[in-house]
Amino acid sequence: MKTIGSAFQVDADRAAKLGLGSTPGLEVHIRPYLNGRDFTGTARGIFVLDFFGQDVETLREKFPAAYQYLLEYAKPERNQNRNSIFRERWWVIGHPRQQFRKATAGLSRYIATIETSKHGFFAFVPIQITPDSTLVTIAVENSAVLGTLSSSIHKTWFLAAGGLLEDRPRYNKTTCFEPFPFPIATDDQQAHLRSLAEQLDAHRKRQQAAYPDLTLTGMYNVLDKLRSGEPQTAKERVIHEQGLVSVLRQLHDEIDAAVLDAYGWGDLLPLLRVAHGNDAPADGASRDEAKRAFDEAILERLVALNTERAAEEARGLVRWLRPAFQHPIAQAAPEQAELAAGQGGDEAAAPAAAAKPLPWPKDAVAQVRAVADALAASPVALDADALATRFTARGPWKKRLPQLLDMLVALGRAREQDGRYSGR
């Protein structure tokens, strides 16, 4: 979320003066505000005034102190903003992220990571805490998902798929998270992975609570030193002891093994153990060579699995991370179970034709992405007419398809042959 105005962020003293802790119901609207530095280390103690969903009359009636504060400090700043919505709704934070609110409704926690970070670690955040725009949030409270995201398997993927800000990896949700194929684990594998991920999350939070100056970045810098065998500085030895980084290393090693097992790729574990300095290289190979071999093998298998999943989705089978939220009507669909068991045969493609068309996006960038996703999900090449059946809208929107297809070909996101298009 973004506040668009400094007055919406207050310290604990100001929050108390506005009624937090003494005015019933105000705790829903004045909540801890988390940025990237808070996420990696000790929180600053900053709160956000979030009155999204409240009209200004109700705000003045129920929370007059907060209303007066925003009237005197937020409104003058918003009056200078060129965006008419920000000027007119001066008491509401600028980017309230309705999609995030809907996706996290009913959850006790969500997963977060820093958008730009050297290490790319993931952690649970309590639902009472509001994330700012430096964080990427994932509306899932299943710790098996946290474990998979925390593994070397996912890190290899996102380092290859994401971008860079200067020399730091950038976690882009559209390329790092959305296309990532999660493993289909058994109940026992899920339980084991959940247990390890809960231990990982608790271990880091416990050590940081005991040592307020301890940061996740510092802990993972030392973890890299442990794996490389490099000597630690005096400061790093302190971090090692405070963060119990050898325990952290062991938890990550066990998570990696559990995730590889869930994918059925246990044959890659010896390579990874050499890459992480747990085992000595064989046949004169170096750690760096083992890491390159592991990364190449993982990327090759994940890309192949992504292609398989795209073909499954084209047949109507979607392996939802949160089925009850993402697609509740599919809970009782018997054809899903048949397709998952591989019983559909050649007739399994039938659901693709019967699948409900997606709404055509209004935003031009979203239209490009929607067409690219439709091509990538199709197991066969499509012409413009066939592609049009995947969407629904009123008006002359279909006239845009040839232009969008040409754009995707020019960008290298699609391939054209004889008037039919396929994703790359």
VOPAGU-2260 file (C-alpha; in pm, 1 decimal, decimal comma):
REM VOPAGU-2260
SITE   aa  ch    i         X         Y         Z
SITE  MET   A    0       0,0       0,0       0,0
SITE  LYS   A    1     101,7     361,8     -49,5
SITE  THR   A    2     -23,9     643,0     168,8
SITE  ILE   A    3      34,0     937,2     -73,5
SITE  GLY   A    4      90,9    1181,9     208,7
SITE  SER   A    5     324,6    1178,7     507,5
SITE  ALA   A    6      45,9    1260,2     754,3
SITE  PHE   A    7     -98,6     910,0     720,2
SITE  GLN   A    8     209,5     763,2     891,5
SITE  VAL   A    9     237,0     832,1    1265,1
SITE  ASP   A   10     446,2     710,3    1557,2
SITE  ALA   A   11     310,7     530,5    1862,7
SITE  ASP   A   12     271,8     851,1    2068,7
SITE  ARG   A   13      65,1    1021,0    1800,1
SITE  ALA   A   14    -142,6     705,3    1749,3
SITE  ALA   A   15    -223,9     699,3    2121,5
SITE  LYS   A   16    -321,8    1067,7    2117,8
SITE  LEU   A   17    -558,8     994,3    1829,5
SITE  GLY   A   18    -729,5     730,3    2043,9
SITE  LEU   A   19    -553,7     402,8    1966,8
SITE  GLY   A   20    -597,9     181,7    2271,2
SITE  SER   A   21    -876,5     393,7    2417,2
SITE  THR   A   22   -1130,0     441,6    2135,9
SITE  PRO   A   23   -1316,5     118,1    2050,2
SITE  GLY   A   24   -1284,3      16,2    1685,7
SITE  LEU   A   25    -992,5     245,3    1608,2
SITE  GLU   A   26    -747,9     -48,7    1608,1
SITE  VAL   A   27    -904,3    -157,1    1277,4
SITE  HIS   A   28    -795,9     168,8    1116,0
SITE  ILE   A   29    -466,8     253,4    1289,6
SITE  ARG   A   30    -234,4     -42,4    1242,0
SITE  PRO   A   31     140,5    -112,7    1233,1
SITE  TYR   A   32     291,2     -21,8     894,4
SITE  LEU   A   33     564,9    -246,6     759,0
SITE  ASN   A   34     832,5    -145,9     508,9
SITE  GLY   A   35    1136,8    -333,7     382,4
SITE  ARG   A   36    1363,7    -230,4     668,9
SITE  ASP   A   37    1101,2    -325,2     925,5
SITE  PHE   A   38    1067,5    -662,2     754,2
SITE  THR   A   39    1438,1    -745,4     774,2
SITE  GLY   A   40    1507,5    -598,0    1117,5
SITE  THR   A   41    1343,2    -424,9    1412,5
SITE  ALA   A   42    1021,6    -241,9    1329,0
SITE  ARG   A   43    1030,3     138,6    1348,8
SITE  GLY   A   44     703,2     155,4    1540,5
SITE  ILE   A   45     522,9     341,7    1263,0
SITE  PHE   A   46     144,6     316,8    1224,9
SITE  VAL   A   47     -75,0     388,6     923,2
SITE  LEU   A   48    -407,2     572,2     936,7
SITE  ASP   A   49    -619,8     361,6     705,9
SITE  PHE   A   50    -982,8     470,7     677,4
SITE  PHE   A   51   -1052,1     301,4     346,0
SITE  GLY   A   52   -1422,2     215,4     326,4
SITE  GLN   A   53   -1524,3     497,9     563,3
SITE  ASP   A   54   -1699,6     805,5     433,5
SITE  VAL   A   55   -1583,7    1135,6     573,9
SITE  GLU   A   56   -1904,2    1194,3     775,9
SITE  THR   A   57   -1871,0     859,7     952,9
SITE  LEU   A   58   -1504,0     926,0    1020,7
SITE  ARG   A   59   -1585,3    1259,6    1185,0
SITE  GLU   A   60   -1866,1    1106,3    1391,0
SITE  LYS   A   61   -1686,6     790,9    1513,3
SITE  PHE   A   62   -1324,5     906,6    1531,6
SITE  PRO   A   63   -1324,4    1287,9    1566,2
SITE  ALA   A   64    -961,5    1313,4    1682,9
SITE  ALA   A   65    -835,2    1121,2    1381,2
SITE  TYR   A   66   -1064,5    1325,1    1156,6
SITE  GLN   A   67    -928,3    1654,0    1288,6
SITE  TYR   A   68    -568,2    1536,2    1252,8
SITE  LEU   A   69    -620,4    1436,2     888,3
SITE  LEU   A   70    -816,3    1754,2     819,2
SITE  GLU   A   71    -530,7    1968,5     948,6
SITE  TYR   A   72    -231,8    1770,2     820,1
SITE  ALA   A   73    -336,3    1538,5     537,2
SITE  LYS   A   74    -587,2    1756,1     352,2
SITE  PRO   A   75    -353,2    2053,9     287,9
SITE  GLU   A   76     -94,3    1819,4     137,2
SITE  ARG   A   77    -354,4    1638,5     -72,7
SITE  ASN   A   78    -496,1    1970,4    -197,5
SITE  GLN   A   79    -169,0    2019,1    -386,0
SITE  ASN   A   80    -186,7    1679,2    -556,9
SITE  ARG   A   81    -261,3    1677,2    -931,5
SITE  ASN   A   82    -470,4    1360,6    -899,9
SITE  SER   A   83    -833,5    1463,0    -845,9
SITE  ILE   A   84    -915,7    1138,0    -663,4
SITE  PHE   A   85    -642,3    1202,3    -406,4
SITE  ARG   A   86    -768,5    1558,7    -359,7
SITE  GLU   A   87   -1132,9    1459,2    -322,0
SITE  ARG   A   88   -1071,0    1156,6     -95,9
SITE  TRP   A   89    -814,8    1331,2     119,2
SITE  TRP   A   90    -882,5    1115,7     430,2
SITE  VAL   A   91    -809,0     781,6     253,1
SITE  ILE   A   92    -461,1     645,1     179,6
SITE  GLY   A   93    -369,7     681,0    -186,9
SITE  HIS   A   94    -330,4     316,7    -287,8
SITE  PRO   A   95    -553,2     106,9     -58,1
SITE  ARG   A   96    -507,3    -217,9    -259,2
SITE  GLN   A   97    -860,0    -355,8    -256,5
SITE  GLN   A   98    -742,0    -681,2    -415,0
SITE  PHE   A   99    -504,5    -744,0    -123,1
SITE  ARG   A  100    -784,2    -678,8     127,7
SITE  LYS   A  101   -1017,5    -920,2     -47,8
SITE  ALA   A  102    -751,8   -1190,1     -84,3
SITE  THR   A  103    -644,9   -1175,2     282,0
SITE  ALA   A  104    -994,2   -1153,9     431,1
SITE  GLY   A  105   -1027,8   -1429,2     689,8
SITE  LEU   A  106    -654,5   -1508,6     698,8
SITE  SER   A  107    -449,2   -1480,2    1016,3
SITE  ARG   A  108    -126,8   -1409,3     825,8
SITE  TYR   A  109      20,5   -1369,9     478,2
SITE  ILE   A  110     359,6   -1429,0     316,2
SITE  ALA   A  111     583,4   -1136,2     226,3
SITE  THR   A  112     921,0   -1073,3      68,9
SITE  ILE   A  113    1112,1    -758,5     -18,8
SITE  GLU   A  114    1068,7    -655,1    -380,1
SITE  THR   A  115    1440,9    -579,8    -416,3
SITE  SER   A  116    1676,3    -786,2    -203,4
SITE  LYS   A  117    2011,7    -962,8    -226,1
SITE  HIS   A  118    1883,9   -1282,1     -62,4
SITE  GLY   A  119    1512,4   -1303,7    -141,4
SITE  PHE   A  120    1385,6   -1444,1     189,4
SITE  PHE   A  121    1016,3   -1499,8     264,2
SITE  ALA   A  122     838,0   -1478,2     600,5
SITE  PHE   A  123     490,6   -1474,4     750,7
SITE  VAL   A  124     342,7   -1138,3     852,4
SITE  PRO   A  125      44,3   -1115,5    1093,0
SITE  ILE   A  126    -271,5    -992,8     921,9
SITE  GLN   A  127    -293,6    -695,9    1162,9
SITE  ILE   A  128      17,7    -546,1    1001,1
SITE  THR   A  129     -18,7    -339,0     684,0
SITE  PRO   A  130     252,8    -380,5     415,8
SITE  ASP   A  131     387,3     -86,5     219,6
SITE  SER   A  132     481,2     -84,6    -147,8
SITE  THR   A  133     838,2    -209,5     -95,3
SITE  LEU   A  134     700,8    -555,6     -13,2
SITE  VAL   A  135     555,3    -825,0    -237,2
SITE  THR   A  136     269,5    -997,6     -56,9
SITE  ILE   A  137     120,5   -1342,4    -115,5
SITE  ALA   A  138    -224,1   -1411,4      29,3
SITE  VAL   A  139    -148,8   -1762,4     153,3
SITE  GLU   A  140    -112,3   -1883,7     512,0
SITE  ASN   A  141     -16,8   -2243,3     422,3
SITE  SER   A  142     337,7   -2291,4     552,7
SITE  ALA   A  143     411,5   -2553,8     284,4
SITE  VAL   A  144     395,5   -2266,7      34,3
SITE  LEU   A  145     633,5   -2064,3     251,5
SITE  GLY   A  146     870,2   -2361,7     257,6
SITE  THR   A  147     868,0   -2398,4    -120,3
SITE  LEU   A  148     927,3   -2026,0    -171,1
SITE  SER   A  149    1214,1   -2039,3      81,0
SITE  SER   A  150    1389,5   -2321,3    -103,2
SITE  SER   A  151    1689,5   -2307,9    -335,1
SITE  ILE   A  152    1459,3   -2444,1    -606,0
SITE  HIS   A  153    1242,5   -2132,3    -606,1
SITE  LYS   A  154    1542,4   -1902,5    -557,6
SITE  THR   A  155    1706,0   -2046,6    -870,7
SITE  TRP   A  156    1384,5   -1978,2   -1060,5
SITE  PHE   A  157    1331,3   -1621,1    -944,1
SITE  LEU   A  158    1695,0   -1520,8    -995,0
SITE  ALA   A  159    1659,3   -1633,7   -1357,1
SITE  ALA   A  160    1308,6   -1495,4   -1414,3
SITE  GLY   A  161    1327,1   -1168,5   -1219,7
SITE  GLY   A  162    1501,9    -847,3   -1305,0
SITE  LEU   A  163    1770,3    -638,6   -1140,0
SITE  LEU   A  164    1770,0    -302,0    -967,1
SITE  GLU   A  165    2134,6    -197,2    -994,1
SITE  ASP   A  166    2302,3    -517,4    -871,5
SITE  ARG   A  167    2016,0    -644,2    -654,3
SITE  PRO   A  168    1765,9    -908,7    -769,2
SITE  ARG   A  169    1409,0    -783,3    -806,3
SITE  TYR   A  170    1118,0   -1012,6    -723,9
SITE  ASN   A  171     858,2    -948,0    -994,0
SITE  LYS   A  172     536,4   -1130,1    -909,4
SITE  THR   A  173     426,2   -1167,4   -1273,0
SITE  THR   A  174     744,7   -1350,6   -1373,6
SITE  CYS   A  175     876,6   -1491,7   -1045,2
SITE  PHE   A  176     559,0   -1607,6    -871,1
SITE  GLU   A  177     266,2   -1645,1   -1109,5
SITE  PRO   A  178     431,5   -1885,3   -1360,5
SITE  PHE   A  179     618,7   -2081,7   -1092,3
SITE  PRO   A  180     497,2   -2445,5   -1087,1
SITE  PHE   A  181     458,2   -2561,3    -727,2
SITE  PRO   A  182     508,6   -2931,3    -650,6
SITE  ILE   A  183     211,1   -3163,3    -610,3
SITE  ALA   A  184     311,3   -3314,3    -278,1
SITE  THR   A  185     159,8   -3604,8     -88,2
SITE  ASP   A  186      -5,4   -3543,1     249,1
SITE  ASP   A  187     305,0   -3669,5     430,7
SITE  GLN   A  188     533,8   -3451,3     219,1
SITE  GLN   A  189     310,0   -3149,1     281,9
SITE  ALA   A  190     310,8   -3211,0     657,4
SITE  HIS   A  191     690,5   -3244,9     665,7
SITE  LEU   A  192     740,0   -2927,1     462,4
SITE  ARG   A  193     490,8   -2735,2     676,9
SITE  SER   A  194     675,2   -2838,6     992,7
SITE  LEU   A  195    1012,9   -2726,3     856,1
SITE  ALA   A  196     876,4   -2393,8     729,8
SITE  GLU   A  197     712,2   -2319,8    1066,0
SITE  GLN   A  198    1043,2   -2395,7    1238,2
SITE  LEU   A  199    1226,9   -2163,9     996,4
SITE  ASP   A  200     984,0   -1876,6    1049,1
SITE  ALA   A  201     983,4   -1921,8    1427,8
SITE  HIS   A  202    1362,7   -1951,0    1448,9
SITE  ARG   A  203    1427,1   -1621,4    1271,5
SITE  LYS   A  204    1158,3   -1433,7    1464,1
SITE  ARG   A  205    1277,7   -1575,5    1797,9
SITE  GLN   A  206    1640,0   -1474,6    1743,2
SITE  GLN   A  207    1544,7   -1127,5    1621,1
SITE  ALA   A  208    1320,7   -1076,9    1922,8
SITE  ALA   A  209    1613,9   -1170,4    2149,2
SITE  TYR   A  210    1857,9    -941,3    1963,4
SITE  PRO   A  211    1681,9    -626,6    1830,7
SITE  ASP   A  212    1981,1    -523,9    1617,5
SITE  LEU   A  213    1988,1    -857,8    1435,2
SITE  THR   A  214    1867,2    -837,1    1074,4
SITE  LEU   A  215    1766,8   -1104,1     825,9
SITE  THR   A  216    2014,3    -956,7     578,6
SITE  GLY   A  217    2296,0    -998,9     829,0
SITE  MET   A  218    2193,2   -1356,0     906,9
SITE  TYR   A  219    2181,0   -1454,5     540,4
SITE  ASN   A  220    2513,0   -1283,6     467,0
SITE  VAL   A  221    2668,0   -1507,3     731,2
SITE  LEU   A  222    2481,1   -1809,3     591,2
SITE  ASP   A  223    2647,3   -1742,4     254,6
SITE  LYS   A  224    2985,7   -1728,0     430,4
SITE  LEU   A  225    2919,7   -2061,8     600,3
SITE  ARG   A  226    2833,1   -2226,5     271,1
SITE  SER   A  227    3133,2   -2082,6      89,3
SITE  GLY   A  228    3377,2   -2170,3     367,7
SITE  GLU   A  229    3507,4   -1811,8     379,8
SITE  PRO   A  230    3635,4   -1684,8     716,2
SITE  GLN   A  231    3399,2   -1466,8     915,4
SITE  THR   A  232    3480,8   -1121,7    1045,7
SITE  ALA   A  233    3440,9   -1041,8    1414,2
SITE  LYS   A  234    3105,7    -877,0    1342,4
SITE  GLU   A  235    2989,8   -1178,3    1143,9
SITE  ARG   A  236    3085,7   -1413,5    1427,2
SITE  VAL   A  237    2859,9   -1211,6    1657,5
SITE  ILE   A  238    2575,0   -1238,8    1406,4
SITE  HIS   A  239    2643,1   -1611,5    1375,7
SITE  GLU   A  240    2603,5   -1658,4    1750,4
SITE  GLN   A  241    2303,3   -1426,5    1790,4
SITE  GLY   A  242    2118,6   -1564,0    1489,0
SITE  LEU   A  243    2220,3   -1928,2    1544,6
SITE  VAL   A  244    2302,2   -1926,9    1175,5
SITE  SER   A  245    2422,2   -2287,5    1170,4
SITE  VAL   A  246    2068,6   -2385,5    1277,9
SITE  LEU   A  247    1931,9   -2158,8    1004,3
SITE  ARG   A  248    2156,4   -2335,0     754,1
SITE  GLN   A  249    2037,8   -2678,1     865,6
SITE  LEU   A  250    1671,8   -2575,4     837,5
SITE  HIS   A  251    1725,4   -2450,1     483,3
SITE  ASP   A  252    1912,1   -2768,5     388,8
SITE  GLU   A  253    1623,2   -2979,1     517,5
SITE  ILE   A  254    1369,7   -2759,2     336,5
SITE  ASP   A  255    1564,2   -2799,4      11,6
SITE  ALA   A  256    1563,5   -3177,5      53,1
SITE  ALA   A  257    1190,8   -3179,4     133,2
SITE  VAL   A  258    1101,8   -2964,4    -170,2
SITE  LEU   A  259    1314,5   -3176,4    -405,3
SITE  ASP   A  260    1140,0   -3484,0    -265,0
SITE  ALA   A  261     798,7   -3323,8    -325,2
SITE  TYR   A  262     889,4   -3265,8    -690,4
SITE  GLY   A  263    1034,4   -3616,8    -720,0
SITE  TRP   A  264    1375,5   -3472,6    -801,3
SITE  GLY   A  265    1578,7   -3623,5    -517,5
SITE  ASP   A  266    1850,8   -3715,3    -767,5
SITE  LEU   A  267    1959,3   -3348,0    -766,2
SITE  LEU   A  268    2020,2   -3338,3    -390,6
SITE  PRO   A  269    2386,0   -3454,3    -412,1
SITE  LEU   A  270    2461,9   -3167,1    -652,8
SITE  LEU   A  271    2295,6   -2918,8    -421,0
SITE  ARG   A  272    2483,3   -3047,8    -117,4
SITE  VAL   A  273    2813,3   -2992,3    -299,7
SITE  ALA   A  274    2699,1   -2646,5    -417,1
SITE  HIS   A  275    2616,8   -2552,4     -55,8
SITE  GLY   A  276    2945,6   -2680,3      80,4
SITE  ASN   A  277    2787,6   -2968,1     272,4
SITE  ASP   A  278    2973,3   -3237,9      77,0
SITE  ALA   A  279    3312,2   -3241,6     -91,5
SITE  PRO   A  280    3309,0   -3216,0    -472,1
SITE  ALA   A  281    3360,4   -3543,0    -659,1
SITE  ASP   A  282    3579,4   -3602,5    -965,3
SITE  GLY   A  283    3767,3   -3277,0    -917,9
SITE  ALA   A  284    3456,1   -3061,5    -977,2
SITE  SER   A  285    3428,6   -2731,7    -790,7
SITE  ARG   A  286    3141,9   -2594,3    -581,0
SITE  ASP   A  287    3073,1   -2334,4    -850,0
SITE  GLU   A  288    3050,3   -2604,9   -1116,4
SITE  ALA   A  289    2810,4   -2803,7    -898,1
SITE  LYS   A  290    2595,2   -2493,4    -847,1
SITE  ARG   A  291    2583,0   -2420,5   -1220,8
SITE  ALA   A  292    2488,7   -2781,5   -1292,4
SITE  PHE   A  293    2215,8   -2772,8   -1026,1
SITE  ASP   A  294    2075,0   -2440,2   -1149,7
SITE  GLU   A  295    2066,2   -2558,7   -1510,4
SITE  ALA   A  296    1894,0   -2884,9   -1417,9
SITE  ILE   A  297    1637,4   -2711,6   -1195,2
SITE  LEU   A  298    1551,3   -2448,5   -1455,7
SITE  GLU   A  299    1516,8   -2710,0   -1728,0
SITE  ARG   A  300    1279,9   -2917,3   -1514,5
SITE  LEU   A  301    1076,5   -2620,3   -1389,1
SITE  VAL   A  302    1029,2   -2486,1   -1742,3
SITE  ALA   A  303     917,3   -2830,7   -1858,5
SITE  LEU   A  304     677,0   -2854,1   -1563,1
SITE  ASN   A  305     544,1   -2505,8   -1638,4
SITE  THR   A  306     469,8   -2622,4   -1994,8
SITE  GLU   A  307     288,3   -2929,1   -1861,1
SITE  ARG   A  308      78,7   -2714,8   -1627,8
SITE  ALA   A  309     -11,7   -2477,5   -1911,4
SITE  ALA   A  310    -137,3   -2774,1   -2113,9
SITE  GLU   A  311    -334,3   -2896,8   -1811,1
SITE  GLU   A  312    -496,4   -2557,5   -1767,9
SITE  ALA   A  313    -587,3   -2548,7   -2135,5
SITE  ARG   A  314    -773,1   -2877,5   -2072,5
SITE  GLY   A  315    -952,7   -2729,2   -1774,6
SITE  LEU   A  316    -739,1   -2854,6   -1485,4
SITE  VAL   A  317    -599,9   -2578,5   -1264,7
SITE  ARG   A  318    -395,0   -2667,6    -957,7
SITE  TRP   A  319    -507,4   -2381,1    -735,1
SITE  LEU   A  320    -297,3   -2279,4    -435,4
SITE  ARG   A  321    -613,7   -2165,6    -251,6
SITE  PRO   A  322    -906,1   -2336,9    -424,8
SITE  ALA   A  323   -1168,2   -2216,5    -177,5
SITE  PHE   A  324   -1074,4   -1855,5    -256,6
SITE  GLN   A  325    -951,2   -1870,7    -615,0
SITE  HIS   A  326   -1215,0   -2098,6    -766,6
SITE  PRO   A  327   -1469,5   -2221,5    -511,0
SITE  ILE   A  328   -1707,9   -2372,7    -768,9
SITE  ALA   A  329   -1432,6   -2615,3    -873,0
SITE  GLN   A  330   -1434,2   -2777,9    -529,0
SITE  ALA   A  331   -1707,6   -3021,7    -626,4
SITE  ALA   A  332   -1630,3   -3054,5    -998,2
SITE  PRO   A  333   -1581,2   -3427,3   -1066,5
SITE  GLU   A  334   -1399,9   -3367,0   -1394,5
SITE  GLN   A  335   -1115,7   -3205,5   -1202,3
SITE  ALA   A  336   -1043,8   -3531,2   -1019,6
SITE  GLU   A  337   -1065,9   -3729,1   -1342,7
SITE  LEU   A  338    -823,1   -3501,2   -1520,9
SITE  ALA   A  339    -581,6   -3504,0   -1228,4
SITE  ALA   A  340    -581,3   -3882,7   -1235,2
SITE  GLY   A  341    -504,5   -3882,0   -1606,4
SITE  GLN   A  342    -836,5   -4045,3   -1698,8
SITE  GLY   A  343    -942,4   -3784,5   -1951,8
SITE  GLY   A  344    -753,5   -3925,5   -2252,2
SITE  ASP   A  345    -795,4   -3732,2   -2575,3
SITE  GLU   A  346   -1132,8   -3608,0   -2454,6
SITE  ALA   A  347    -960,4   -3414,5   -2175,9
SITE  ALA   A  348    -925,9   -3118,6   -2411,4
SITE  ALA   A  349   -1303,1   -3073,3   -2416,5
SITE  PRO   A  350   -1321,1   -2850,9   -2106,0
SITE  ALA   A  351   -1106,0   -2592,1   -2285,5
SITE  ALA   A  352   -1384,6   -2519,6   -2530,5
SITE  ALA   A  353   -1642,9   -2514,1   -2253,5
SITE  ALA   A  354   -1434,6   -2301,9   -2018,9
SITE  LYS   A  355   -1591,4   -1970,3   -1927,9
SITE  PRO   A  356   -1428,2   -1684,4   -2125,4
SITE  LEU   A  357   -1225,9   -1439,0   -1923,3
SITE  PRO   A  358   -1327,1   -1070,6   -1907,3
SITE  TRP   A  359   -1131,4    -854,3   -2150,3
SITE  PRO   A  360    -908,4    -615,7   -1949,7
SITE  LYS   A  361    -964,5    -242,9   -1984,1
SITE  ASP   A  362    -601,3    -145,3   -1929,0
SITE  ALA   A  363    -375,0    -168,5   -2236,6
SITE  VAL   A  364     -85,1    -327,7   -2047,2
SITE  ALA   A  365    -320,9    -582,9   -1893,1
SITE  GLN   A  366    -452,8    -663,0   -2242,4
SITE  VAL   A  367    -101,6    -745,5   -2366,2
SITE  ARG   A  368     -43,4    -968,2   -2064,2
SITE  ALA   A  369    -381,8   -1140,4   -2104,0
SITE  VAL   A  370    -316,2   -1225,1   -2469,6
SITE  ALA   A  371      35,3   -1349,2   -2388,3
SITE  ASP   A  372    -100,9   -1566,1   -2105,7
SITE  ALA   A  373    -372,8   -1711,1   -2330,7
SITE  LEU   A  374    -117,5   -1805,5   -2595,4
SITE  ALA   A  375     116,1   -1955,8   -2336,4
SITE  ALA   A  376    -166,2   -2164,3   -2188,7
SITE  SER   A  377    -280,5   -2305,0   -2521,1
SITE  PRO   A  378    -128,4   -2639,1   -2627,1
SITE  VAL   A  379    -196,3   -2549,7   -2992,3
SITE  ALA   A  380    -139,0   -2238,1   -3202,2
SITE  LEU   A  381    -437,0   -2000,5   -3226,6
SITE  ASP   A  382    -554,2   -1756,0   -3488,7
SITE  ALA   A  383    -714,5   -1426,1   -3388,7
SITE  ASP   A  384   -1069,3   -1565,0   -3406,6
SITE  ALA   A  385    -986,4   -1863,0   -3185,4
SITE  LEU   A  386    -808,2   -1634,7   -2942,1
SITE  ALA   A  387   -1111,4   -1405,8   -2926,3
SITE  THR   A  388   -1322,7   -1692,1   -2789,4
SITE  ARG   A  389   -1104,8   -1691,5   -2475,9
SITE  PHE   A  390   -1236,9   -1346,6   -2377,5
SITE  THR   A  391   -1564,3   -1165,0   -2344,7
SITE  ALA   A  392   -1653,6    -795,0   -2358,7
SITE  ARG   A  393   -1876,5    -549,1   -2538,3
SITE  GLY   A  394   -1763,3    -308,3   -2803,1
SITE  PRO   A  395   -1497,5    -329,6   -3077,7
SITE  TRP   A  396   -1230,5    -481,5   -2854,2
SITE  LYS   A  397   -1157,8    -765,8   -3102,5
SITE  LYS   A  398   -1010,5    -515,2   -3347,2
SITE  ARG   A  399    -719,9    -474,2   -3104,5
SITE  LEU   A  400    -614,0    -839,5   -3122,7
SITE  PRO   A  401    -407,4    -826,3   -3447,2
SITE  GLN   A  402    -216,3    -524,9   -3317,4
SITE  LEU   A  403    -150,1    -692,6   -2982,3
SITE  LEU   A  404     -39,8   -1014,1   -3152,2
SITE  ASP   A  405     204,5    -825,8   -3372,9
SITE  MET   A  406     338,7    -648,1   -3066,3
SITE  LEU   A  407     396,5    -977,0   -2882,7
SITE  VAL   A  408     576,9   -1121,1   -3186,3
SITE  ALA   A  409     800,0    -813,1   -3200,1
SITE  LEU   A  410     874,7    -844,9   -2828,2
SITE  GLY   A  411     963,9   -1211,0   -2865,8
SITE  ARG   A  412     669,6   -1320,3   -2650,0
SITE  ALA   A  413     486,4   -1499,6   -2934,1
SITE  ARG   A  414     560,3   -1686,7   -3257,3
SITE  GLU   A  415     352,0   -1652,5   -3577,9
SITE  GLN   A  416     318,8   -1905,6   -3858,5
SITE  ASP   A  417      53,5   -1898,8   -4129,9
SITE  GLY   A  418    -170,5   -1663,6   -3934,5
SITE  ARG   A  419    -162,2   -1870,9   -3615,9
SITE  TYR   A  420      14,0   -1771,8   -3298,2
SITE  SER   A  421     176,8   -1961,1   -3015,8
SITE  GLY   A  422     337,6   -1843,7   -2692,2
SITE  ARG   A  423     710,4   -1847,4   -2628,8
